[in-house]
Amino acid sequence: MAVRGPSVRRPLLLACAAVFLLAFFAGLSFARLGGELDRPAGGDGPYYSGLAQSLAQGKGYILARSPWPEAPHLGRLPVWPFLLSLPMRVFPEAGEFAVLRISAVFFHALASALLVCLTYQFWKRLRVAAAAGVMLALYAPAYGLLSDGYPEPCWLALTLAGILLIRRGGASQFAGALVAGVAVLVRSNFVILPLTLAVAAWVWRPNRFPRAARCLGLLALFLIPSGLWVLRNYAVSGAFPVLSAMEGETFYGGNNAVTAGDWQYWGYWVFPDRIPGETPKQKLAQAMDEAELNRYYRRKGLSFLRANWGSIPKMVLGKLVRGFVPVPVVPRLTSFLGSFFRAALLGAFLLLVLRHGPADRWYSTLLWAVFLVVLVTTLVFYGSARFTFCLEPFLIPPVAAVLFGRGAGDGEGTG
């Protein structure tokens, strides 16, 4: 992390530490609102903690909660379960869901501190950097992810660390590309980030961006973690290429008769078992392994789209509304609170930043690259606040620059 000297380094480190503590204790307090930290988690949380327990107990990467309890697991990516397994090894008596939640809170706090550093890298204003970190630390939509131990805060922390190293220049860029590649094994949709970066760089043409030859080396390092995981999946299943065997189920779950015709699920995802006429997953799993079921669901989704191409515009609109329009689909307090914060951030970005001009070209390239990944993910699969959350932290620094600095594009060292 490049800074201008000792007079800046100490206040910046203090700001990072303060933001980390604020985010950690605020996140932990929210996680406790629903009860004990070790209460059962919802969503994907039990699957991640189950994989982590298996790793911590030396049983390998298997998931007893899946239809294939003794087979090497192909569905969920390995970095989040691996990181969860570390405290489980150190504290074997700790409850799995307590470890899940506390770890998610830790990475949220780490991401908030790293956002301080990233903001300072571009705007060179300590109060702007501190404000950006506080905004993320107290960003309510993140708290919903913490409650069930979702992996997005971990992805954000790893990605921010990678960007900071790349921005630093020199040999650090290669370490940054590798760290960003590891983040793909938390959220697989970001495997297309180099492509969207290339598109955004062609438009913005940022200064100090890595040159073509170096970009190829960075690309190779970025792809190493996901490439190794694809090879692992091929070795244990014979299927190639498989980065995540959840892809088919997610694709079919977002592209089917229910999401196309039922307003309750319009633009969203439904478990394939709920699709009329679909064979239950447990029954299919008796005749197919995980890779085969992944291909089966992918074919079902593609078949539906080919047979119902007239429904695609309506589905696309629903996905965009679900993903990017901050309205509470489910009428409950947490949904209204999350939608309010998302609307405030998006409104501030559009009204303030576009009025004062965009961020510098390097940051604009990064921002648009992340946006394109989220957009493609939404259009191919479904609209979800979880997908959109990956973009929202990157909107915070330019908003903080307008609110607490001299503008979105006039910081020292931009370019």
Solvent accessible surface area in square Angstrom, and as a share of the most:
residue,aa,sasa,rsa
1,M,65,0.29
2,A,55,0.43
3,V,32,0.18
4,R,138,0.50
5,G,14,0.13
6,P,107,0.67
7,S,96,0.62
8,V,26,0.15
9,R,109,0.40
10,R,168,0.61
11,P,48,0.30
12,L,0,0.00
13,L,93,0.46
14,L,103,0.51
15,A,15,0.11
16,C,15,0.09
17,A,51,0.39
18,A,62,0.48
19,V,5,0.03
20,F,49,0.20
21,L,95,0.47
22,L,69,0.34
23,A,0,0.00
24,F,39,0.16
25,F,121,0.51
26,A,25,0.20
27,G,0,0.00
28,L,36,0.18
29,S,67,0.43
30,F,50,0.21
31,A,0,0.00
32,R,127,0.46
33,L,141,0.70
34,G,54,0.52
35,G,33,0.32
36,E,121,0.54
37,L,22,0.11
38,D,66,0.34
39,R,50,0.18
40,P,108,0.68
41,A,11,0.09
42,G,32,0.30
43,G,50,0.48
44,D,37,0.19
45,G,0,0.00
46,P,27,0.17
47,Y,71,0.27
48,Y,18,0.07
49,S,0,0.00
50,G,11,0.10
51,L,0,0.00
52,A,0,0.00
53,Q,60,0.27
54,S,9,0.06
55,L,32,0.16
56,A,23,0.17
57,Q,107,0.48
58,G,64,0.61
59,K,126,0.53
60,G,33,0.32
61,Y,23,0.09
62,I,40,0.20
63,L,2,0.01
64,A,83,0.64
65,R,106,0.39
66,S,17,0.11
67,P,38,0.24
68,W,37,0.13
69,P,63,0.40
70,E,155,0.70
71,A,43,0.33
72,P,56,0.35
73,H,6,0.03
74,L,6,0.03
75,G,1,0.01
76,R,29,0.10
77,L,15,0.08
78,P,17,0.11
79,V,18,0.10
80,W,2,0.01
81,P,0,0.00
82,F,106,0.44
83,L,41,0.21
84,L,0,0.00
85,S,1,0.00
86,L,76,0.38
87,P,39,0.24
88,M,14,0.06
89,R,126,0.46
90,V,104,0.60
91,F,125,0.52
92,P,98,0.62
93,E,168,0.75
94,A,45,0.35
95,G,24,0.23
96,E,25,0.11
97,F,24,0.10
98,A,16,0.12
99,V,11,0.06
100,L,0,0.00
101,R,2,0.01
102,I,69,0.35
103,S,15,0.10
104,A,1,0.00
105,V,0,0.00
106,F,85,0.36
107,F,24,0.10
108,H,2,0.01
109,A,0,0.00
110,L,56,0.28
111,A,0,0.00
112,S,0,0.00
113,A,11,0.08
114,L,31,0.15
115,L,0,0.00
116,V,0,0.00
117,C,10,0.06
118,L,0,0.00
119,T,0,0.00
120,Y,4,0.01
121,Q,8,0.04
122,F,0,0.00
123,W,3,0.01
124,K,32,0.14
125,R,56,0.21
126,L,62,0.31
127,R,143,0.52
128,V,1,0.01
129,A,0,0.00
130,A,28,0.21
131,A,15,0.12
132,A,0,0.00
133,G,0,0.00
134,V,54,0.31
135,M,54,0.24
136,L,0,0.00
137,A,0,0.00
138,L,79,0.40
139,Y,9,0.03
140,A,13,0.10
141,P,25,0.15
142,A,0,0.00
143,Y,24,0.09
144,G,42,0.40
145,L,12,0.06
146,L,0,0.00
147,S,24,0.16
148,D,36,0.18
149,G,0,0.00
150,Y,33,0.12
151,P,1,0.01
152,E,0,0.00
153,P,1,0.01
154,C,0,0.00
155,W,2,0.01
156,L,2,0.01
157,A,1,0.01
158,L,34,0.17
159,T,5,0.03
160,L,0,0.00
161,A,28,0.21
162,G,0,0.00
163,I,12,0.06
164,L,14,0.07
165,L,48,0.24
166,I,31,0.16
167,R,12,0.04
168,R,130,0.47
169,G,22,0.21
170,G,45,0.43
171,A,83,0.65
172,S,27,0.17
173,Q,15,0.07
174,F,70,0.29
175,A,48,0.37
176,G,0,0.00
177,A,3,0.02
178,L,71,0.35
179,V,39,0.22
180,A,11,0.08
181,G,0,0.00
182,V,48,0.28
183,A,1,0.01
184,V,2,0.01
185,L,15,0.08
186,V,9,0.05
187,R,32,0.12
188,S,33,0.21
189,N,22,0.11
190,F,3,0.01
191,V,49,0.28
192,I,52,0.26
193,L,15,0.08
194,P,35,0.22
195,L,118,0.59
196,T,8,0.04
197,L,46,0.23
198,A,59,0.46
199,V,73,0.42
200,A,3,0.02
201,A,18,0.14
202,W,176,0.62
203,V,93,0.54
204,W,61,0.21
205,R,151,0.55
206,P,16,0.10
207,N,93,0.48
208,R,156,0.57
209,F,48,0.20
210,P,19,0.12
211,R,203,0.74
212,A,80,0.62
213,A,82,0.63
214,R,87,0.32
215,C,45,0.27
216,L,123,0.61
217,G,29,0.28
218,L,16,0.08
219,L,64,0.32
220,A,58,0.45
221,L,45,0.22
222,F,14,0.06
223,L,72,0.36
224,I,77,0.39
225,P,14,0.09
226,S,7,0.05
227,G,32,0.31
228,L,110,0.55
229,W,30,0.10
230,V,22,0.12
231,L,100,0.50
232,R,54,0.20
233,N,0,0.00
234,Y,110,0.42
235,A,83,0.65
236,V,65,0.37
237,S,39,0.25
238,G,55,0.52
239,A,7,0.05
240,F,128,0.53
241,P,95,0.60
242,V,10,0.06
243,L,34,0.17
244,S,17,0.11
245,A,7,0.06
246,M,46,0.21
247,E,55,0.25
248,G,0,0.00
249,E,11,0.05
250,T,28,0.16
251,F,18,0.07
252,Y,12,0.05
253,G,0,0.00
254,G,1,0.01
255,N,2,0.01
256,N,1,0.00
257,A,55,0.42
258,V,19,0.11
259,T,1,0.01
260,A,10,0.08
261,G,52,0.50
262,D,58,0.30
263,W,167,0.59
264,Q,125,0.55
265,Y,40,0.15
266,W,41,0.15
267,G,2,0.02
268,Y,81,0.31
269,W,64,0.23
270,V,3,0.01
271,F,70,0.29
272,P,0,0.00
273,D,56,0.29
274,R,154,0.56
275,I,12,0.06
276,P,105,0.66
277,G,90,0.87
278,E,18,0.08
279,T,47,0.27
280,P,71,0.45
281,K,30,0.13
282,Q,115,0.51
283,K,128,0.54
284,L,18,0.09
285,A,13,0.10
286,Q,157,0.70
287,A,89,0.69
288,M,45,0.20
289,D,64,0.33
290,E,20,0.09
291,A,3,0.02
292,E,67,0.30
293,L,5,0.03
294,N,5,0.02
295,R,89,0.32
296,Y,38,0.15
297,Y,2,0.01
298,R,73,0.27
299,R,133,0.49
300,K,72,0.30
301,G,0,0.00
302,L,70,0.35
303,S,52,0.34
304,F,32,0.13
305,L,36,0.18
306,R,165,0.60
307,A,79,0.61
308,N,53,0.27
309,W,190,0.67
310,G,55,0.52
311,S,35,0.23
312,I,63,0.32
313,P,92,0.58
314,K,75,0.32
315,M,5,0.02
316,V,48,0.28
317,L,100,0.50
318,G,0,0.00
319,K,5,0.02
320,L,59,0.29
321,V,44,0.25
322,R,38,0.14
323,G,0,0.00
324,F,42,0.18
325,V,65,0.38
326,P,28,0.17
327,V,79,0.46
328,P,42,0.27
329,V,78,0.45
330,V,72,0.41
331,P,111,0.70
332,R,143,0.52
333,L,148,0.73
334,T,79,0.46
335,S,25,0.16
336,F,109,0.45
337,L,80,0.40
338,G,14,0.13
339,S,14,0.09
340,F,135,0.56
341,F,65,0.27
342,R,28,0.10
343,A,43,0.33
344,A,53,0.41
345,L,13,0.06
346,L,58,0.29
347,G,25,0.24
348,A,24,0.18
349,F,27,0.11
350,L,84,0.42
351,L,131,0.65
352,L,45,0.22
353,V,2,0.01
354,L,109,0.54
355,R,196,0.71
356,H,100,0.45
357,G,21,0.20
358,P,68,0.43
359,A,8,0.06
360,D,14,0.07
361,R,131,0.48
362,W,14,0.05
363,Y,0,0.00
364,S,3,0.02
365,T,0,0.00
366,L,7,0.04
367,L,15,0.07
368,W,117,0.41
369,A,0,0.00
370,V,1,0.00
371,F,54,0.22
372,L,42,0.21
373,V,0,0.00
374,V,0,0.00
375,L,42,0.21
376,V,63,0.36
377,T,6,0.04
378,T,0,0.00
379,L,63,0.31
380,V,61,0.35
381,F,38,0.16
382,Y,33,0.13
383,G,0,0.00
384,S,12,0.08
385,A,56,0.43
386,R,54,0.20
387,F,14,0.06
388,T,5,0.03
389,F,5,0.02
390,C,0,0.00
391,L,13,0.07
392,E,9,0.04
393,P,0,0.00
394,F,0,0.00
395,L,11,0.05
396,I,1,0.01
397,P,0,0.00
398,P,0,0.00
399,V,2,0.01
400,A,0,0.00
401,A,1,0.01
402,V,20,0.11
403,L,92,0.46
404,F,91,0.38
405,G,20,0.19
406,R,129,0.47
407,G,8,0.07
408,A,0,0.00
409,G,38,0.36
410,D,68,0.35
411,G,6,0.06
412,E,85,0.38
413,G,42,0.40
414,T,40,0.23
415,G,20,0.19
